Amino acid sequence: MVLAELARVLKQSVRASDVIVRWGGEEFLIVIRFVDRALAPDIAEKVRVAVEAHAFPLPDGATLRRTCSIGVAAWPVSHRAPREVSFERVVDMADGALYEAKHNGRNAWVLVSPAFPSHSSS
């Protein structure tokens, strides 16, 4: 139930044209296309705040509070050489950033990109 509710929160946090995929046990992959990559920190923070602010309803009427850790990477990595780094490799980079956010206290995002050497927030 919590994962289904989380998916709803994520959908409300991004555009209808963005793609949200359950990527593992409790992980989601969000593909946001056709947006200036300089907005990545703002988008990550919007998602993080939305999850943190949401009260997840439980069957017994109680609510549960959750936070999330987010890894962000832009693809193509370079517009000059768009095929230099594969989409799969960029997903791996985002996954590494996710684990960095988790290891640095959770409820945070970490962005990896040549344009942003190492950005994070919590």
Buried (B, 14 or more C-beta within 10 A) or exposed (E): EEEEBBBEBBEEBBEEEBEBEEBEEEEBBBEBEEBEBEEBBEBBBEBBBBBEEBEBEEEEEEEEEBBBBBBBBBBBBBEEEEEEBEEEEBBBBBBBBBEBBBEEEEBBBBBBBEEBEEBBBB
